[in-house]
Amino acid sequence: MSANTAPGLELAASVARSRAKLIRSATRTGSAAAIAYDDLATEYERMAARAKARADQPDMLEGAR
């Protein structure tokens, strides 16, 4: 995963959170689908954070060559 995947993952997280919000607003008690979308958004955010962290780290093998 490269650094340029992070913005896409962040966008996907935003879409998932919006869908969860829409589901909650359309139902009285919410639903398992809304919870699943929130969980998916959280995972996308974690993946984006990892992609950004990897992009900020220097390549350890680069100096060994």
mmCIF file as Biopython writes it, N, C-alpha, C and O atoms, coordinates in Angstrom:
data_model
#
loop_
_atom_site.group_PDB
_atom_site.id
_atom_site.type_symbol
_atom_site.label_atom_id
_atom_site.label_alt_id
_atom_site.label_comp_id
_atom_site.label_asym_id
_atom_site.label_entity_id
_atom_site.label_seq_id
_atom_site.pdbx_PDB_ins_code
_atom_site.Cartn_x
_atom_site.Cartn_y
_atom_site.Cartn_z
_atom_site.occupancy
_atom_site.B_iso_or_equiv
_atom_site.auth_seq_id
_atom_site.auth_asym_id
_atom_site.pdbx_PDB_model_num
ATOM 1   N N  . MET A ? 1  ? 0.843   -1.163 0.000  1.0 0.0 1  A 1 
ATOM 2   C CA . MET A ? 1  ? 0.000   0.000  0.000  1.0 0.0 1  A 1 
ATOM 3   C C  . MET A ? 1  ? 0.894   1.233  0.000  1.0 0.0 1  A 1 
ATOM 4   O O  . MET A ? 1  ? 1.826   1.325  0.799  1.0 0.0 1  A 1 
ATOM 5   N N  . SER A ? 2  ? 0.623   2.161  -0.871 1.0 0.0 2  A 1 
ATOM 6   C CA . SER A ? 2  ? 1.450   3.354  -0.953 1.0 0.0 2  A 1 
ATOM 7   C C  . SER A ? 2  ? 0.739   4.546  -0.326 1.0 0.0 2  A 1 
ATOM 8   O O  . SER A ? 2  ? -0.433  4.467  0.043  1.0 0.0 2  A 1 
ATOM 9   N N  . ALA A ? 3  ? 1.461   5.638  -0.213 1.0 0.0 3  A 1 
ATOM 10  C CA . ALA A ? 3  ? 0.910   6.837  0.408  1.0 0.0 3  A 1 
ATOM 11  C C  . ALA A ? 3  ? -0.264  7.393  -0.380 1.0 0.0 3  A 1 
ATOM 12  O O  . ALA A ? 3  ? -1.171  7.997  0.193  1.0 0.0 3  A 1 
ATOM 13  N N  . ASN A ? 4  ? -0.249  7.191  -1.687 1.0 0.0 4  A 1 
ATOM 14  C CA . ASN A ? 4  ? -1.342  7.742  -2.476 1.0 0.0 4  A 1 
ATOM 15  C C  . ASN A ? 4  ? -2.630  6.942  -2.331 1.0 0.0 4  A 1 
ATOM 16  O O  . ASN A ? 4  ? -3.654  7.340  -2.887 1.0 0.0 4  A 1 
ATOM 17  N N  . THR A ? 5  ? -2.614  5.824  -1.600 1.0 0.0 5  A 1 
ATOM 18  C CA . THR A ? 5  ? -3.852  5.098  -1.317 1.0 0.0 5  A 1 
ATOM 19  C C  . THR A ? 5  ? -4.571  5.670  -0.109 1.0 0.0 5  A 1 
ATOM 20  O O  . THR A ? 5  ? -5.768  5.440  0.063  1.0 0.0 5  A 1 
ATOM 21  N N  . ALA A ? 6  ? -3.863  6.411  0.729  1.0 0.0 6  A 1 
ATOM 22  C CA . ALA A ? 6  ? -4.463  6.951  1.953  1.0 0.0 6  A 1 
ATOM 23  C C  . ALA A ? 6  ? -5.661  7.864  1.669  1.0 0.0 6  A 1 
ATOM 24  O O  . ALA A ? 6  ? -6.686  7.720  2.335  1.0 0.0 6  A 1 
ATOM 25  N N  . PRO A ? 7  ? -5.581  8.791  0.715  1.0 0.0 7  A 1 
ATOM 26  C CA . PRO A ? 7  ? -6.756  9.636  0.462  1.0 0.0 7  A 1 
ATOM 27  C C  . PRO A ? 7  ? -7.984  8.833  0.017  1.0 0.0 7  A 1 
ATOM 28  O O  . PRO A ? 7  ? -9.109  9.163  0.391  1.0 0.0 7  A 1 
ATOM 29  N N  . GLY A ? 8  ? -7.772  7.802  -0.763 1.0 0.0 8  A 1 
ATOM 30  C CA . GLY A ? 8  ? -8.892  6.959  -1.181 1.0 0.0 8  A 1 
ATOM 31  C C  . GLY A ? 8  ? -9.518  6.217  -0.018 1.0 0.0 8  A 1 
ATOM 32  O O  . GLY A ? 8  ? -10.739 6.075  0.057  1.0 0.0 8  A 1 
ATOM 33  N N  . LEU A ? 9  ? -8.672  5.743  0.895  1.0 0.0 9  A 1 
ATOM 34  C CA . LEU A ? 9  ? -9.184  5.059  2.079  1.0 0.0 9  A 1 
ATOM 35  C C  . LEU A ? 9  ? -9.944  6.024  2.977  1.0 0.0 9  A 1 
ATOM 36  O O  . LEU A ? 9  ? -10.970 5.665  3.555  1.0 0.0 9  A 1 
ATOM 37  N N  . GLU A ? 10 ? -9.439  7.252  3.093  1.0 0.0 10 A 1 
ATOM 38  C CA . GLU A ? 10 ? -10.135 8.247  3.900  1.0 0.0 10 A 1 
ATOM 39  C C  . GLU A ? 10 ? -11.490 8.593  3.285  1.0 0.0 10 A 1 
ATOM 40  O O  . GLU A ? 10 ? -12.468 8.792  4.007  1.0 0.0 10 A 1 
ATOM 41  N N  . LEU A ? 11 ? -11.549 8.664  1.983  1.0 0.0 11 A 1 
ATOM 42  C CA . LEU A ? 11 ? -12.819 8.928  1.308  1.0 0.0 11 A 1 
ATOM 43  C C  . LEU A ? 11 ? -13.792 7.772  1.514  1.0 0.0 11 A 1 
ATOM 44  O O  . LEU A ? 11 ? -14.979 7.990  1.757  1.0 0.0 11 A 1 
ATOM 45  N N  . ALA A ? 12 ? -13.293 6.554  1.417  1.0 0.0 12 A 1 
ATOM 46  C CA . ALA A ? 12 ? -14.141 5.384  1.633  1.0 0.0 12 A 1 
ATOM 47  C C  . ALA A ? 12 ? -14.677 5.371  3.063  1.0 0.0 12 A 1 
ATOM 48  O O  . ALA A ? 12 ? -15.828 4.997  3.288  1.0 0.0 12 A 1 
ATOM 49  N N  . ALA A ? 13 ? -13.857 5.774  4.027  1.0 0.0 13 A 1 
ATOM 50  C CA . ALA A ? 13 ? -14.312 5.849  5.417  1.0 0.0 13 A 1 
ATOM 51  C C  . ALA A ? 13 ? -15.414 6.885  5.562  1.0 0.0 13 A 1 
ATOM 52  O O  . ALA A ? 13 ? -16.396 6.663  6.270  1.0 0.0 13 A 1 
ATOM 53  N N  . SER A ? 14 ? -15.252 8.000  4.897  1.0 0.0 14 A 1 
ATOM 54  C CA . SER A ? 14 ? -16.269 9.052  4.951  1.0 0.0 14 A 1 
ATOM 55  C C  . SER A ? 14 ? -17.599 8.572  4.360  1.0 0.0 14 A 1 
ATOM 56  O O  . SER A ? 14 ? -18.665 8.844  4.912  1.0 0.0 14 A 1 
ATOM 57  N N  . VAL A ? 15 ? -17.526 7.865  3.248  1.0 0.0 15 A 1 
ATOM 58  C CA . VAL A ? 15 ? -18.738 7.335  2.618  1.0 0.0 15 A 1 
ATOM 59  C C  . VAL A ? 15 ? -19.410 6.323  3.548  1.0 0.0 15 A 1 
ATOM 60  O O  . VAL A ? 15 ? -20.631 6.339  3.703  1.0 0.0 15 A 1 
ATOM 61  N N  . ALA A ? 16 ? -18.628 5.455  4.160  1.0 0.0 16 A 1 
ATOM 62  C CA . ALA A ? 16 ? -19.191 4.450  5.065  1.0 0.0 16 A 1 
ATOM 63  C C  . ALA A ? 16 ? -19.865 5.118  6.262  1.0 0.0 16 A 1 
ATOM 64  O O  . ALA A ? 16 ? -20.942 4.695  6.683  1.0 0.0 16 A 1 
ATOM 65  N N  . ARG A ? 17 ? -19.238 6.154  6.808  1.0 0.0 17 A 1 
ATOM 66  C CA . ARG A ? 17 ? -19.860 6.868  7.938  1.0 0.0 17 A 1 
ATOM 67  C C  . ARG A ? 17 ? -21.150 7.562  7.508  1.0 0.0 17 A 1 
ATOM 68  O O  . ARG A ? 17 ? -22.120 7.591  8.266  1.0 0.0 17 A 1 
ATOM 69  N N  . SER A ? 18 ? -21.167 8.113  6.311  1.0 0.0 18 A 1 
ATOM 70  C CA . SER A ? 18 ? -22.385 8.763  5.803  1.0 0.0 18 A 1 
ATOM 71  C C  . SER A ? 18 ? -23.516 7.755  5.634  1.0 0.0 18 A 1 
ATOM 72  O O  . SER A ? 18 ? -24.670 8.048  5.943  1.0 0.0 18 A 1 
ATOM 73  N N  . ARG A ? 19 ? -23.181 6.577  5.147  1.0 0.0 19 A 1 
ATOM 74  C CA . ARG A ? 19 ? -24.206 5.538  4.981  1.0 0.0 19 A 1 
ATOM 75  C C  . ARG A ? 19 ? -24.740 5.087  6.329  1.0 0.0 19 A 1 
ATOM 76  O O  . ARG A ? 19 ? -25.939 4.852  6.479  1.0 0.0 19 A 1 
ATOM 77  N N  . ALA A ? 20 ? -23.858 4.966  7.307  1.0 0.0 20 A 1 
ATOM 78  C CA . ALA A ? 20 ? -24.303 4.580  8.649  1.0 0.0 20 A 1 
ATOM 79  C C  . ALA A ? 20 ? -25.247 5.643  9.215  1.0 0.0 20 A 1 
ATOM 80  O O  . ALA A ? 20 ? -26.266 5.316  9.824  1.0 0.0 20 A 1 
ATOM 81  N N  . LYS A ? 21 ? -24.907 6.896  9.013  1.0 0.0 21 A 1 
ATOM 82  C CA . LYS A ? 21 ? -25.747 7.990  9.498  1.0 0.0 21 A 1 
ATOM 83  C C  . LYS A ? 21 ? -27.107 7.971  8.807  1.0 0.0 21 A 1 
ATOM 84  O O  . LYS A ? 21 ? -28.134 8.179  9.453  1.0 0.0 21 A 1 
ATOM 85  N N  . LEU A ? 22 ? -27.118 7.726  7.511  1.0 0.0 22 A 1 
ATOM 86  C CA . LEU A ? 22 ? -28.367 7.653  6.755  1.0 0.0 22 A 1 
ATOM 87  C C  . LEU A ? 22 ? -29.239 6.505  7.253  1.0 0.0 22 A 1 
ATOM 88  O O  . LEU A ? 22 ? -30.447 6.671  7.420  1.0 0.0 22 A 1 
ATOM 89  N N  . ILE A ? 23 ? -28.644 5.361  7.488  1.0 0.0 23 A 1 
ATOM 90  C CA . ILE A ? 23 ? -29.394 4.206  7.983  1.0 0.0 23 A 1 
ATOM 91  C C  . ILE A ? 23 ? -29.989 4.515  9.350  1.0 0.0 23 A 1 
ATOM 92  O O  . ILE A ? 23 ? -31.143 4.180  9.620  1.0 0.0 23 A 1 
ATOM 93  N N  . ARG A ? 24 ? -29.200 5.154  10.214 1.0 0.0 24 A 1 
ATOM 94  C CA . ARG A ? 24 ? -29.705 5.485  11.545 1.0 0.0 24 A 1 
ATOM 95  C C  . ARG A ? 24 ? -30.842 6.495  11.490 1.0 0.0 24 A 1 
ATOM 96  O O  . ARG A ? 24 ? -31.775 6.434  12.290 1.0 0.0 24 A 1 
ATOM 97  N N  . SER A ? 25 ? -30.762 7.420  10.545 1.0 0.0 25 A 1 
ATOM 98  C CA . SER A ? 25 ? -31.822 8.427  10.456 1.0 0.0 25 A 1 
ATOM 99  C C  . SER A ? 25 ? -33.107 7.838  9.869  1.0 0.0 25 A 1 
ATOM 100 O O  . SER A ? 25 ? -34.193 8.366  10.107 1.0 0.0 25 A 1 
ATOM 101 N N  . ALA A ? 26 ? -32.995 6.772  9.121  1.0 0.0 26 A 1 
ATOM 102 C CA . ALA A ? 26 ? -34.162 6.163  8.488  1.0 0.0 26 A 1 
ATOM 103 C C  . ALA A ? 26 ? -34.822 5.103  9.357  1.0 0.0 26 A 1 
ATOM 104 O O  . ALA A ? 26 ? -35.934 4.668  9.056  1.0 0.0 26 A 1 
ATOM 105 N N  . THR A ? 27 ? -34.169 4.687  10.411 1.0 0.0 27 A 1 
ATOM 106 C CA . THR A ? 27 ? -34.747 3.668  11.296 1.0 0.0 27 A 1 
ATOM 107 C C  . THR A ? 27 ? -34.805 4.200  12.707 1.0 0.0 27 A 1 
ATOM 108 O O  . THR A ? 27 ? -34.036 5.089  13.073 1.0 0.0 27 A 1 
ATOM 109 N N  . ARG A ? 28 ? -35.683 3.680  13.478 1.0 0.0 28 A 1 
ATOM 110 C CA . ARG A ? 28 ? -35.823 4.151  14.859 1.0 0.0 28 A 1 
ATOM 111 C C  . ARG A ? 28 ? -34.686 3.695  15.760 1.0 0.0 28 A 1 
ATOM 112 O O  . ARG A ? 28 ? -34.123 4.478  16.525 1.0 0.0 28 A 1 
ATOM 113 N N  . THR A ? 29 ? -34.371 2.452  15.654 1.0 0.0 29 A 1 
ATOM 114 C CA . THR A ? 29 ? -33.390 1.892  16.583 1.0 0.0 29 A 1 
ATOM 115 C C  . THR A ? 29 ? -32.015 1.712  15.970 1.0 0.0 29 A 1 
ATOM 116 O O  . THR A ? 29 ? -31.102 1.225  16.636 1.0 0.0 29 A 1 
ATOM 117 N N  . GLY A ? 30 ? -31.850 2.100  14.700 1.0 0.0 30 A 1 
ATOM 118 C CA . GLY A ? 30 ? -30.591 1.816  14.027 1.0 0.0 30 A 1 
ATOM 119 C C  . GLY A ? 30 ? -30.622 0.386  13.541 1.0 0.0 30 A 1 
ATOM 120 O O  . GLY A ? 30 ? -31.674 -0.253 13.561 1.0 0.0 30 A 1 
ATOM 121 N N  . SER A ? 31 ? -29.520 -0.112 13.118 1.0 0.0 31 A 1 
ATOM 122 C CA . SER A ? 31 ? -29.518 -1.498 12.653 1.0 0.0 31 A 1 
ATOM 123 C C  . SER A ? 31 ? -28.108 -2.042 12.679 1.0 0.0 31 A 1 
ATOM 124 O O  . SER A ? 31 ? -27.136 -1.320 12.900 1.0 0.0 31 A 1 
ATOM 125 N N  . ALA A ? 32 ? -28.032 -3.323 12.449 1.0 0.0 32 A 1 
ATOM 126 C CA . ALA A ? 32 ? -26.731 -3.974 12.392 1.0 0.0 32 A 1 
ATOM 127 C C  . ALA A ? 32 ? -25.927 -3.444 11.210 1.0 0.0 32 A 1 
ATOM 128 O O  . ALA A ? 32 ? -24.698 -3.393 11.266 1.0 0.0 32 A 1 
ATOM 129 N N  . ALA A ? 33 ? -26.616 -3.052 10.143 1.0 0.0 33 A 1 
ATOM 130 C CA . ALA A ? 33 ? -25.913 -2.521 8.978  1.0 0.0 33 A 1 
ATOM 131 C C  . ALA A ? 33 ? -25.200 -1.219 9.323  1.0 0.0 33 A 1 
ATOM 132 O O  . ALA A ? 33 ? -24.079 -0.991 8.868  1.0 0.0 33 A 1 
ATOM 133 N N  . ALA A ? 34 ? -25.831 -0.366 10.118 1.0 0.0 34 A 1 
ATOM 134 C CA . ALA A ? 34 ? -25.198 0.890  10.520 1.0 0.0 34 A 1 
ATOM 135 C C  . ALA A ? 34 ? -23.953 0.622  11.358 1.0 0.0 34 A 1 
ATOM 136 O O  . ALA A ? 34 ? -22.930 1.288  11.199 1.0 0.0 34 A 1 
ATOM 137 N N  . ILE A ? 35 ? -24.049 -0.334 12.227 1.0 0.0 35 A 1 
ATOM 138 C CA . ILE A ? 35 ? -22.897 -0.707 13.054 1.0 0.0 35 A 1 
ATOM 139 C C  . ILE A ? 35 ? -21.777 -1.250 12.172 1.0 0.0 35 A 1 
ATOM 140 O O  . ILE A ? 35 ? -20.604 -0.935 12.373 1.0 0.0 35 A 1 
ATOM 141 N N  . ALA A ? 36 ? -22.151 -2.061 11.202 1.0 0.0 36 A 1 
ATOM 142 C CA . ALA A ? 36 ? -21.150 -2.629 10.292 1.0 0.0 36 A 1 
ATOM 143 C C  . ALA A ? 36 ? -20.463 -1.536 9.479  1.0 0.0 36 A 1 
ATOM 144 O O  . ALA A ? 36 ? -19.249 -1.585 9.279  1.0 0.0 36 A 1 
ATOM 145 N N  . TYR A ? 37 ? -21.227 -0.552 9.010  1.0 0.0 37 A 1 
ATOM 146 C CA . TYR A ? 37 ? -20.625 0.553  8.263  1.0 0.0 37 A 1 
ATOM 147 C C  . TYR A ? 37 ? -19.681 1.363  9.156  1.0 0.0 37 A 1 
ATOM 148 O O  . TYR A ? 37 ? -18.627 1.802  8.697  1.0 0.0 37 A 1 
ATOM 149 N N  . ASP A ? 38 ? -20.044 1.563  10.412 1.0 0.0 38 A 1 
ATOM 150 C CA . ASP A ? 38 ? -19.146 2.272  11.332 1.0 0.0 38 A 1 
ATOM 151 C C  . ASP A ? 38 ? -17.853 1.489  11.538 1.0 0.0 38 A 1 
ATOM 152 O O  . ASP A ? 38 ? -16.764 2.063  11.546 1.0 0.0 38 A 1 
ATOM 153 N N  . ASP A ? 39 ? -17.981 0.182  11.703 1.0 0.0 39 A 1 
ATOM 154 C CA . ASP A ? 39 ? -16.796 -0.663 11.866 1.0 0.0 39 A 1 
ATOM 155 C C  . ASP A ? 39 ? -15.917 -0.627 10.619 1.0 0.0 39 A 1 
ATOM 156 O O  . ASP A ? 39 ? -14.691 -0.571 10.715 1.0 0.0 39 A 1 
ATOM 157 N N  . LEU A ? 40 ? -16.550 -0.658 9.453  1.0 0.0 40 A 1 
ATOM 158 C CA . LEU A ? 40 ? -15.812 -0.598 8.194  1.0 0.0 40 A 1 
ATOM 159 C C  . LEU A ? 40 ? -15.078 0.739  8.074  1.0 0.0 40 A 1 
ATOM 160 O O  . LEU A ? 40 ? -13.919 0.779  7.661  1.0 0.0 40 A 1 
ATOM 161 N N  . ALA A ? 41 ? -15.748 1.822  8.433  1.0 0.0 41 A 1 
ATOM 162 C CA . ALA A ? 41 ? -15.126 3.143  8.369  1.0 0.0 41 A 1 
ATOM 163 C C  . ALA A ? 41 ? -13.915 3.213  9.301  1.0 0.0 41 A 1 
ATOM 164 O O  . ALA A ? 41 ? -12.877 3.768  8.938  1.0 0.0 41 A 1 
ATOM 165 N N  . THR A ? 42 ? -14.052 2.655  10.487 1.0 0.0 42 A 1 
ATOM 166 C CA . THR A ? 42 ? -12.929 2.639  11.430 1.0 0.0 42 A 1 
ATOM 167 C C  . THR A ? 42 ? -11.744 1.872  10.858 1.0 0.0 42 A 1 
ATOM 168 O O  . THR A ? 42 ? -10.597 2.301  10.987 1.0 0.0 42 A 1 
ATOM 169 N N  . GLU A ? 43 ? -12.025 0.744  10.230 1.0 0.0 43 A 1 
ATOM 170 C CA . GLU A ? 43 ? -10.942 -0.052 9.635  1.0 0.0 43 A 1 
ATOM 171 C C  . GLU A ? 43 ? -10.276 0.694  8.486  1.0 0.0 43 A 1 
ATOM 172 O O  . GLU A ? 43 ? -9.053  0.664  8.355  1.0 0.0 43 A 1 
ATOM 173 N N  . TYR A ? 44 ? -11.071 1.362  7.654  1.0 0.0 44 A 1 
ATOM 174 C CA . TYR A ? 44 ? -10.498 2.171  6.575  1.0 0.0 44 A 1 
ATOM 175 C C  . TYR A ? 44 ? -9.607  3.283  7.128  1.0 0.0 44 A 1 
ATOM 176 O O  . TYR A ? 44 ? -8.546  3.565  6.571  1.0 0.0 44 A 1 
ATOM 177 N N  . GLU A ? 45 ? -10.033 3.906  8.211  1.0 0.0 45 A 1 
ATOM 178 C CA . GLU A ? 45 ? -9.222  4.967  8.826  1.0 0.0 45 A 1 
ATOM 179 C C  . GLU A ? 45 ? -7.903  4.415  9.354  1.0 0.0 45 A 1 
ATOM 180 O O  . GLU A ? 45 ? -6.860  5.056  9.227  1.0 0.0 45 A 1 
ATOM 181 N N  . ARG A ? 46 ? -7.951  3.234  9.944  1.0 0.0 46 A 1 
ATOM 182 C CA . ARG A ? 46 ? -6.715  2.599  10.429 1.0 0.0 46 A 1 
ATOM 183 C C  . ARG A ? 46 ? -5.777  2.265  9.270  1.0 0.0 46 A 1 
ATOM 184 O O  . ARG A ? 46 ? -4.565  2.459  9.361  1.0 0.0 46 A 1 
ATOM 185 N N  . MET A ? 47 ? -6.354  1.763  8.187  1.0 0.0 47 A 1 
ATOM 186 C CA . MET A ? 47 ? -5.540  1.432  7.015  1.0 0.0 47 A 1 
ATOM 187 C C  . MET A ? 47 ? -4.904  2.691  6.424  1.0 0.0 47 A 1 
ATOM 188 O O  . MET A ? 47 ? -3.746  2.663  6.007  1.0 0.0 47 A 1 
ATOM 189 N N  . ALA A ? 48 ? -5.648  3.784  6.388  1.0 0.0 48 A 1 
ATOM 190 C CA . ALA A ? 48 ? -5.110  5.046  5.878  1.0 0.0 48 A 1 
ATOM 191 C C  . ALA A ? 48 ? -3.974  5.549  6.755  1.0 0.0 48 A 1 
ATOM 192 O O  . ALA A ? 48 ? -2.965  6.041  6.251  1.0 0.0 48 A 1 
ATOM 193 N N  . ALA A ? 49 ? -4.138  5.424  8.069  1.0 0.0 49 A 1 
ATOM 194 C CA . ALA A ? 49 ? -3.083  5.851  8.991  1.0 0.0 49 A 1 
ATOM 195 C C  . ALA A ? 49 ? -1.815  5.018  8.787  1.0 0.0 49 A 1 
ATOM 196 O O  . ALA A ? 49 ? -0.706  5.551  8.812  1.0 0.0 49 A 1 
ATOM 197 N N  . ARG A ? 50 ? -1.986  3.711  8.586  1.0 0.0 50 A 1 
ATOM 198 C CA . ARG A ? 50 ? -0.823  2.847  8.341  1.0 0.0 50 A 1 
ATOM 199 C C  . ARG A ? 50 ? -0.147  3.206  7.021  1.0 0.0 50 A 1 
ATOM 200 O O  . ARG A ? 50 ? 1.081   3.211  6.935  1.0 0.0 50 A 1 
ATOM 201 N N  . ALA A ? 51 ? -0.936  3.507  5.999  1.0 0.0 51 A 1 
ATOM 202 C CA . ALA A ? 51 ? -0.363  3.878  4.703  1.0 0.0 51 A 1 
ATOM 203 C C  . ALA A ? 51 ? 0.437   5.171  4.819  1.0 0.0 51 A 1 
ATOM 204 O O  . ALA A ? 51 ? 1.511   5.292  4.230  1.0 0.0 51 A 1 
ATOM 205 N N  . LYS A ? 52 ? -0.079  6.133  5.573  1.0 0.0 52 A 1 
ATOM 206 C CA . LYS A ? 52 ? 0.637   7.397  5.773  1.0 0.0 52 A 1 
ATOM 207 C C  . LYS A ? 52 ? 1.922   7.172  6.564  1.0 0.0 52 A 1 
ATOM 208 O O  . LYS A ? 52 ? 2.957   7.760  6.254  1.0 0.0 52 A 1 
ATOM 209 N N  . ALA A ? 53 ? 1.855   6.326  7.580  1.0 0.0 53 A 1 
ATOM 210 C CA . ALA A ? 53 ? 3.040   6.054  8.395  1.0 0.0 53 A 1 
ATOM 211 C C  . ALA A ? 53 ? 4.129   5.378  7.577  1.0 0.0 53 A 1 
ATOM 212 O O  . ALA A ? 53 ? 5.309   5.696  7.722  1.0 0.0 53 A 1 
ATOM 213 N N  . ARG A ? 54 ? 3.734   4.454  6.722  1.0 0.0 54 A 1 
ATOM 214 C CA . ARG A ? 54 ? 4.726   3.781  5.876  1.0 0.0 54 A 1 
ATOM 215 C C  . ARG A ? 54 ? 5.370   4.752  4.902  1.0 0.0 54 A 1 
ATOM 216 O O  . ARG A ? 54 ? 6.562   4.648  4.610  1.0 0.0 54 A 1 
ATOM 217 N N  . ALA A ? 55 ? 4.599   5.680  4.407  1.0 0.0 55 A 1 
ATOM 218 C CA . ALA A ? 55 ? 5.140   6.653  3.455  1.0 0.0 55 A 1 
ATOM 219 C C  . ALA A ? 55 ? 6.136   7.590  4.123  1.0 0.0 55 A 1 
ATOM 220 O O  . ALA A ? 55 ? 7.060   8.081  3.475  1.0 0.0 55 A 1 
ATOM 221 N N  . ASP A ? 56 ? 5.954   7.841  5.414  1.0 0.0 56 A 1 
ATOM 222 C CA . ASP A ? 56 ? 6.843   8.746  6.141  1.0 0.0 56 A 1 
ATOM 223 C C  . ASP A ? 56 ? 8.146   8.083  6.577  1.0 0.0 56 A 1 
ATOM 224 O O  . ASP A ? 56 ? 9.113   8.773  6.899  1.0 0.0 56 A 1 
ATOM 225 N N  . GLN A ? 57 ? 8.180   6.755  6.590  1.0 0.0 57 A 1 
ATOM 226 C CA . GLN A ? 57 ? 9.382   6.049  7.033  1.0 0.0 57 A 1 
ATOM 227 C C  . GLN A ? 57 ? 10.341  5.881  5.860  1.0 0.0 57 A 1 
ATOM 228 O O  . GLN A ? 57 ? 9.922   5.588  4.740  1.0 0.0 57 A 1 
ATOM 229 N N  . PRO A ? 58 ? 11.629  6.070  6.127  1.0 0.0 58 A 1 
ATOM 230 C CA . PRO A ? 58 ? 12.607  5.854  5.051  1.0 0.0 58 A 1 
ATOM 231 C C  . PRO A ? 58 ? 12.730  4.367  4.732  1.0 0.0 58 A 1 
ATOM 232 O O  . PRO A ? 58 ? 12.446  3.512  5.571  1.0 0.0 58 A 1 
ATOM 233 N N  . ASP A ? 59 ? 13.147  4.080  3.532  1.0 0.0 59 A 1 
ATOM 234 C CA . ASP A ? 59 ? 13.334  2.699  3.112  1.0 0.0 59 A 1 
ATOM 235 C C  . ASP A ? 59 ? 14.622  2.170  3.728  1.0 0.0 59 A 1 
ATOM 236 O O  . ASP A ? 59 ? 15.714  2.631  3.395  1.0 0.0 59 A 1 
ATOM 237 N N  . MET A ? 60 ? 14.488  1.203  4.627  1.0 0.0 60 A 1 
ATOM 238 C CA . MET A ? 60 ? 15.662  0.667  5.349  1.0 0.0 60 A 1 
ATOM 239 C C  . MET A ? 60 ? 16.606  -0.092 4.420  1.0 0.0 60 A 1 
ATOM 240 O O  . MET A ? 60 ? 17.812  -0.123 4.666  1.0 0.0 60 A 1 
ATOM 241 N N  . LEU A ? 61 ? 16.091  -0.693 3.377  1.0 0.0 61 A 1 
ATOM 242 C CA . LEU A ? 61 ? 16.934  -1.452 2.471  1.0 0.0 61 A 1 
ATOM 243 C C  . LEU A ? 61 ? 17.697  -0.565 1.487  1.0 0.0 61 A 1 
ATOM 244 O O  . LEU A ? 61 ? 18.675  -0.998 0.878  1.0 0.0 61 A 1 
ATOM 245 N N  . GLU A ? 62 ? 17.248  0.656  1.341  1.0 0.0 62 A 1 
ATOM 246 C CA . GLU A ? 62 ? 17.886  1.563  0.378  1.0 0.0 62 A 1 
ATOM 247 C C  . GLU A ? 62 ? 19.368  1.791  0.694  1.0 0.0 62 A 1 
ATOM 248 O O  . GLU A ? 62 ? 20.198  1.815  -0.215 1.0 0.0 62 A 1 
ATOM 249 N N  . GLY A ? 63 ? 19.699  1.957  1.963  1.0 0.0 63 A 1 
ATOM 250 C CA . GLY A ? 63 ? 21.078  2.191  2.360  1.0 0.0 63 A 1 
ATOM 251 C C  . GLY A ? 63 ? 21.937  0.936  2.338  1.0 0.0 63 A 1 
ATOM 252 O O  . GLY A ? 63 ? 23.163  1.041  2.330  1.0 0.0 63 A 1 
ATOM 253 N N  . ALA A ? 64 ? 21.343  -0.229 2.329  1.0 0.0 64 A 1 
ATOM 254 C CA . ALA A ? 64 ? 22.080  -1.486 2.378  1.0 0.0 64 A 1 
ATOM 255 C C  . ALA A ? 64 ? 22.617  -1.896 1.008  1.0 0.0 64 A 1 
ATOM 256 O O  . ALA A ? 64 ? 23.465  -2.784 0.920  1.0 0.0 64 A 1 
ATOM 257 N N  . ARG A ? 65 ? 22.151  -1.283 -0.022 1.0 0.0 65 A 1 
ATOM 258 C CA . ARG A ? 65 ? 22.559  -1.690 -1.369 1.0 0.0 65 A 1 
ATOM 259 C C  . ARG A ? 65 ? 23.889  -1.132 -1.749 1.0 0.0 65 A 1 
ATOM 260 O O  . ARG A ? 65 ? 24.371  -1.384 -2.853 1.0 0.0 65 A 1 
#
